[in-house]
């Protein structure tokens, strides 16, 4: 199924539900990611756009590939959290080459890698990425007796999950570790359980994230990023041979994430495009968002309403002509 067809089916299903409850068509569509800070940001944008410009926006859950296909056609207006370098391929395709998508100049600094609980690092000596290729050490991470350790590498729809699978293959620990893909709340619940029971665990991680506020987490050391050794081919580019054609036996490049929006928005609602270009979230705010949604289980929309009210002057400043 093509990305566009999947997107159209998603929008059709969403529209059907909206009509069934008597809702009117929204002015804008925001792609809502399936991680906490992205979910919070999508709703902050929804509340802010209504408050500042009187525009109704739908925050629709969808994967990044579907979102970019929608941004390309103008059927999606905004994506609240586009991670780079994870999505460099899509940025080149839609921003640089096609010119149909714009990226806000304001980015949030971030990093990505592999992390371990303090027990895994201190008691079992898992401190470097090379330790994951040592079966004597990874035996401590084997919870089902199959001879391989287990590690969560991200949600199925995340681009970073695909890249972590490439990195595991390139480093060699795909032979000693079973790589698990599951929703973030499930992965983080496993980290909470490991910490509560003093059990060693290794997992894909990124910052800013609330896990570093909750637990004593150790980031594994890796060789520094080297562009010459970083070759990523995504499944969407080569469904049958993407893994064999990829190589990344180095650490991630410096990361950051931005708001993206359809270039058509500059004509349709130039005031919204200007607003999006000015938004300057801070890393500590992303941590607070994660804490509110993941730990406190706050409703994303209600959290967004409170956030916008608390930051009214700042939001007003982003919206000034």
N, C-alpha and C positions, 0 to 999 in steps of 0.2 A: 504494500500500500504506500503510495507516495505521501510525502509530508503535507502537500497541499490538500490531497483528498482526506487525509486524517484530520487536518485542521478544519476543513469544511464540515466534516461529520461531527467534530467536537462542537463547533459553533452551532450547527443545526440542533444537536441534542440540548445544548445550553439554552438556545432560543426557545425550544419546545417547552422546557421546564419553566422559563420565564413567562411565556404566554399562558401557561396553565395556571399561574397564580396571578395573572392580570398585570404583570409588570410591563412597562413600556420599554422600547428599544433604548439602549444606552447611547450616549454621545461618543464614548470612547471605550476601547477594550484594552485592559491591562493583563499581560501574561503573568500569572502568579506561579513562581517556582515552588518546589516541594521541600524547601528548607526554611528554617524559622525566620532568619533575617530577611530573606526575600519575600516571604509571606507577609511579614510585618510591613516592609517597605511598600509592597503593592497596595496594602490597605491604607497606609499613610498617604500615598499618592491619590487614592480614591477619595479619601476624606478631604484632602487639600484642594483637589480640583473642583469639588462641589462647593467648598467654602469660598475659594478665591474667584472662581470663574463661572459658578453655577452650572457646571457640566457634570452629568451623571456618567460614571464609569463603572464597567463591570470588571471585577478581578476574577479572571477565569483560570483555573488550574491547567497548566499545560507544560510539556517538556520543552527544552530549549530549541531543538530542531524544528518542532512545530511552531514555536513562537517566532523564530527567524523567518520561516516561510510566510507567516502572517504579516510580519513587519515588511517583508519584501513586497507583498501585494497591497499593503495598506489595510488589511483586514484586522490586524493587530496594531495598536498604536504605540504601546509602551512595554518594554521589558525592564523591570526595576533593578536587576542585578546581573550584569553580564561580566563574567570572570575572564580575565586575561592573565596568562597566555592560553588558558584552557580553550578559549573559543577563537583563537587567532585565525583558524581556517575559515570560520564563518564570517568573521570581521572582514577578512580579505575578499571573500566572495560577495558579500552584500554591502559593505561600507566602502571598501576601496575600489573594487571592480564595477559592481552594479550601481553604486551610489544611491541605493534605495533606503538605506538605513543610516542613521546618525548615532554617534556615541557622544555622550556628555563629556565635556573636558574635565569635569570634577570627578576624580576617582578616590576610592577608599583603599589605603594601603593594606596589604594582606600577605599571607604566606601559606604554603601548602607542603605537606610531607607525610612522613610516617611517624607515629608516636607510640609510646609504650607507657604502661602504668609504672609507678615507681618500683613495685615488686618485680616486674619483668626486668627492669633496668638494674636494680641494686642486688637482687637475690640471684637472678639467673643470667646476668651479664649481657642483656640485650640492649646495647647502647649505640651500635653502629649498624647501618643498613646491611653490611656484610654478615652480621650475626644471624640474619634471617636465612642464610644459606647453610648454616651449621646445624645439622640434624640433632646434635646433642643439646643444643640450646633450644631449638624449636620444639623439641619433645615436651617441654614445659607448657607449650601452647596447644597441645593436642588434648582436646576434651572428649573426643569420641572414639579414641583408640584406633584410628585408621592409619597411624604412623605419620600424619601431617599435622602441623599446627594450623589453627584457623585465624584469619584476620578479616575484619570488615574493611572494605576498600571504598565504600560509598553506595549511594542509591543507584538503581539500575539505569535511570535516565540521565545521570550526571555525566558530562564530558570528562570530568576528572576521574571518574571510575574507569572509563576506558583507558585513560592514560596511565592510571595506576596498574592496570593489568599489563600494559606494555612495559612499564618499568619493572614489574615483577619478573616478566619474561626476560628482559634485558639483563637485569642483575643476576638472575638465576634462581631466585627464591620461589618462583612459581613451582619448582620441583619439590620444595620442602614445606610449602604453605598452601592451604586451601583458601582461595580468595572468595569472600562472601559478599554478595550484593544484596542489600536490603534497605528499606526506608531509614532515614536518619534517626527517627525517634527510636527505632528498634536497635540500631547500632549503638546509640548513646545509652539506652537502657542496659545494654550488655556491659558498657564501660562502668556504669553505676554499680551494677551487680558485682563486677570484678573487683572494684575498689572496696565494696562493702564486705567481701569475703577474702580479701588479700590474695586474690588469684591473679596470676600474670596475664596480661593481654596486650596485644599489639594491634593497631588500627590506623586507617587513613585519617588524617587530621588536617585542619586548616584553621587559620586565625584571621580575623577576630572570631572567637567562638566561646560560648559560656563554659565549655568543658574545662578550660584553664582556670576559670574562676571557682569551679566546684571541686577540682581534684588536683593532686600533685602529678602532673603529666610531663613526661620527658620526650623531647623530640629527638629521633635518631639522627646521628650525624651521617652526612653523605658527601661524596665528591661535589664540588661546586658546579653550578650550571655551566654548560659548555654548548654553545649553539651548534657547533660542528657535530656534536654527539646527540643532538636532540632532533630526531626525525619522527614525526607523528603523522600517521595515516589513520583517519577515522573510518569506522565501519560504513558511514554514509558515503564515503569516497570510494571505498573498495570493499564491498561486503564479504568477499571470499578470502582476501589475502592481506587485510589490514594489519593483522598482528605480525605476520612474517615480514612485512615490508617496513615495519616500525622499529625504532631503537631509541632507548632513552635511559642509559645506565649512568645518569647523573642526577643531581638535585634539581628541583623546580627552579625556574627563573623567578625573579621578584614578581610577585602577583599584585593585582589591584582589580577592583571591579567598578563598573560604571552603569549608569542608566542608559539604555538604548531606546530609540524611538524611530518610527517610520518617518522618512524624510518628507513624506506627504503632509505630515503634521505642521511643517513650517508654512505651508500654504493654507491649510484648513484651519489651524489654530496657532498662529505664530506666537501668541502670548503664552501658550502652553509649552511650546518648544523653548522659549526664552526662560520660562520657569524651570523646566527640567535641567537646562544647562547650568543653572545657578545652585542647585541642591548640593549641599556639602556635608553629607553624613560623616561622622567620625567613627573610628574603630570601636571606641568604648560604647557608642550608641548601638552598634550592631550587637555587642555582647549583651547589653540591656534588653534588646529586642529578643535575643535568643533565650535569655533568662525568663522573660515574661511569658513567652509562648511555650517553651519546652519544660521549664521547671514549675512555674506557677500555673501553667495551663490556661492562661488568659485567652479569651476570644480575640482573634486577630483584629476584627473590626472595632470592637470596643477599646482595645489597646490603642489602635490608631486614633480614635476619637480623643482619647485622653492625651496622647502624645501631641497631637496638633493643638489642642487647647493649651497645653503646658508650654508649647513652643510657638505661640501665636505670632509674636513679633518677628521671629526668625522666618516663619512661613510667609508672613506678609512681605518681608524683605525680598524673598525669592520671587514674589509675584509682582513686584513693582514694575511699572512700564519702563 
